[in-house]
Amino acid sequence: MNKPQRGQLSLDIKLREDATFENFVGDAALQLQLHEAWTYLWGGAGSGRSHLLQALCHRTVGGIYLSDLKRHSVDLLQGLAMVPLVCIDDVEDILGDPKWEAGLFHLMNEIKDAGNRLVVSGPQPALRLPIQLADLRSRLVSAYAVETCELSDDEKLKVLVQKAHQRGFRISEEVGRFILSRASRDLSEILGLLEKLEKETLRQGKTVTIPFVKSTLNL
């Protein structure tokens, strides 16, 4: 993991070890790596935005990943322009706050002047964000846009099987399709179910079958 910088130390944010480009399913990973300009990454809940931002920080020495900004003072942004890469997750959390909007706008200008990179994520296209500061809206709208598209069922199945393997147990395609047919369509919630299965397989010492999934997850 990259050596923590000022922002990571103050927020105590640790990058997830499994947040890599190699285990991300979808074209957004490649697009994010091909362009080094300002980037606005957008997509629905559970579409992998946080995963991609953290993966980019893993690839960039000194990169900083920031989230839950509304819990902190805007002073957090001071000095970040000199960091090679700043990734700000869930930008919608601070929109509508004049101090935060002004702080982010000034940070973007400072990062551009310093020749470093900023990647901001949100749940919808920049034009639809509830931004009050016109200059900030202009900056985000002009950024290179990357969308984390909703995964197909086959892609979700691939993620499910892959994540289970990384956690040390096996899920067959039959079991994976059963989970997807009964569970929420939100990938983050599906992966939460996977965590429950991991704990129960370790506790009970059983393989993951459809009856096991039914009893464990109440599906």
C-alpha positions in Angstrom: 0.0 0.0 0.0 1.2 3.5 -0.7 2.7 5.4 2.2 -0.1 7.5 3.7 0.0 11.2 3.0 -1.4 14.1 5.1 -5.1 13.6 4.0 -5.1 9.9 4.6 -3.6 10.3 8.1 -6.1 12.9 9.2 -9.0 10.8 7.9 -7.6 7.5 8.8 -8.7 6.1 5.5 -7.1 2.8 4.4 -7.2 1.6 0.9 -8.9 -1.8 0.5 -6.4 -4.4 -0.6 -8.8 -5.9 -3.0 -9.6 -2.6 -4.7 -7.5 -3.2 -7.9 -8.0 -2.6 -11.6 -7.3 -6.3 -12.2 -10.4 -7.5 -10.3 -12.8 -4.8 -11.6 -15.3 -5.9 -14.2 -16.2 -3.2 -16.8 -14.6 -0.7 -19.3 -14.3 2.1 -16.8 -11.1 0.8 -15.3 -9.3 1.1 -18.7 -10.7 4.5 -19.4 -9.6 5.8 -16.0 -6.1 4.7 -16.6 -5.8 6.0 -20.2 -6.5 9.7 -19.3 -4.5 11.8 -16.9 -6.5 15.0 -17.1 -9.2 16.1 -14.6 -11.7 13.3 -14.4 -15.3 13.0 -13.3 -16.2 9.4 -12.5 -19.9 8.8 -12.2 -22.4 5.9 -11.8 -25.1 4.5 -9.6 -24.8 3.1 -6.1 -22.8 -0.2 -6.1 -21.3 0.4 -9.5 -17.7 0.4 -8.3 -16.8 4.1 -8.1 -15.1 3.7 -4.7 -13.3 0.6 -5.9 -11.9 2.4 -9.0 -10.7 5.5 -7.0 -8.9 3.3 -4.5 -7.4 1.2 -7.3 -6.0 4.4 -8.9 -4.5 5.3 -5.6 -2.9 1.9 -5.3 -1.3 2.6 -8.7 -0.1 6.1 -7.9 2.7 6.7 -5.3 1.4 9.3 -2.8 -2.2 9.2 -4.1 -4.9 10.2 -1.6 -8.4 8.8 -1.4 -10.9 11.0 0.4 -14.5 10.2 1.4 -17.2 11.3 3.9 -16.0 14.9 3.4 -19.1 16.4 5.1 -17.9 15.0 8.4 -14.8 17.3 8.2 -13.8 20.9 7.9 -13.1 22.3 4.4 -9.6 23.1 5.8 -8.8 19.4 5.0 -8.3 20.5 1.4 -5.4 22.8 2.2 -2.1 21.7 0.8 -3.5 18.8 -1.3 -2.6 20.5 -4.6 0.9 19.3 -4.1 -0.2 15.6 -3.9 0.3 13.7 -7.2 -3.2 12.3 -7.2 -6.3 13.3 -5.2 -9.4 11.2 -5.4 -12.6 12.6 -3.9 -15.5 10.1 -3.5 -19.2 11.0 -3.3 -18.8 14.7 -4.1 -22.6 15.2 -3.8 -22.2 15.0 0.0 -20.7 18.5 0.1 -22.6 20.2 -2.7 -24.8 23.1 -1.6 -22.3 24.1 1.1 -20.8 27.4 -0.1 -17.5 26.9 1.8 -17.0 23.4 0.5 -17.9 24.3 -3.1 -15.5 27.3 -3.0 -12.8 25.1 -1.4 -13.1 22.4 -4.1 -13.1 25.0 -6.9 -9.9 26.5 -5.6 -8.3 23.1 -5.1 -9.1 22.2 -8.7 -7.3 25.4 -9.9 -4.3 24.8 -7.6 -4.0 21.1 -8.8 -4.1 22.3 -12.4 -1.4 24.8 -11.8 0.7 22.2 -10.0 0.4 19.7 -12.8 -1.1 17.0 -10.7 -4.3 15.0 -11.1 -7.8 15.2 -9.5 -10.5 12.5 -9.9 -14.0 13.3 -8.4 -16.8 10.8 -8.2 -20.6 11.3 -8.1 -23.8 9.5 -8.7 -24.9 11.2 -11.9 -23.6 13.3 -14.9 -21.9 16.5 -13.8 -24.6 18.6 -15.5 -27.2 17.1 -13.2 -25.3 17.7 -9.9 -26.9 20.3 -7.5 -24.0 22.6 -7.7 -24.6 26.2 -6.7 -21.2 27.8 -7.6 -21.2 28.3 -11.3 -17.5 28.2 -11.7 -17.3 24.8 -9.9 -20.1 23.5 -12.2 -18.1 24.7 -15.2 -15.0 22.9 -14.0 -16.7 19.6 -13.3 -18.7 19.7 -16.6 -15.5 20.2 -18.5 -13.7 17.3 -16.9 -13.1 14.1 -18.7 -16.2 11.9 -17.9 -16.0 8.2 -17.1 -19.2 6.2 -16.4 -19.2 3.1 -14.3 -22.0 1.3 -16.2 -24.5 -1.0 -14.5 -23.2 -4.6 -14.8 -25.1 -7.2 -16.7 -26.1 -10.4 -14.8 -23.2 -12.3 -16.4 -20.8 -9.6 -15.3 -22.2 -9.7 -11.8 -21.8 -13.5 -11.7 -18.2 -13.1 -12.7 -17.6 -10.7 -9.9 -19.4 -13.0 -7.4 -17.4 -16.0 -8.4 -14.1 -14.0 -8.4 -14.7 -12.4 -5.0 -15.6 -15.8 -3.4 -12.3 -17.2 -4.8 -10.4 -14.3 -3.3 -12.0 -14.9 0.1 -10.9 -18.6 0.0 -14.1 -20.5 -0.9 -15.8 -21.5 -4.1 -19.2 -20.6 -5.6 -20.4 -22.5 -8.7 -22.1 -20.6 -11.5 -25.3 -22.4 -10.6 -25.2 -21.1 -7.0 -24.1 -17.7 -8.2 -27.1 -17.4 -10.6 -29.4 -18.5 -7.8 -28.1 -15.7 -5.5 -28.5 -13.1 -8.3 -32.1 -14.3 -9.0 -33.1 -13.8 -5.4 -31.0 -10.9 -4.1 -31.0 -7.2 -4.6 -29.7 -5.8 -7.9 -27.3 -3.6 -6.0 -23.8 -5.1 -6.3 -22.6 -3.8 -3.0 -25.5 -5.6 -1.2 -24.7 -8.8 -3.2 -21.1 -8.6 -2.0 -22.4 -8.1 1.6 -24.3 -11.4 1.2 -21.0 -13.0 0.1 -19.4 -11.9 3.3 -22.1 -13.6 5.3 -21.5 -16.8 3.3 -17.8 -16.6 4.0 -18.3 -16.4 7.8 -20.8 -19.4 7.7 -18.6 -21.6 5.6 -15.7 -21.0 8.0 -17.9 -21.6 11.0 -19.7 -24.7 9.7 -17.0 -26.1 7.4 -19.5 -26.6 4.6 -19.4 -26.1 0.9 -21.6 -23.4 -0.7 -24.7 -25.2 -2.2 -28.1 -23.8 -3.0 -29.7 -25.3 0.2 -26.8 -23.8 2.2 -27.4 -20.4 0.6 -31.1 -20.6 1.2 -30.7 -21.4 4.9 -27.8 -18.9 5.5 -29.2 -15.9 3.6 -32.9 -16.6 4.0 -33.3 -16.4 0.2 
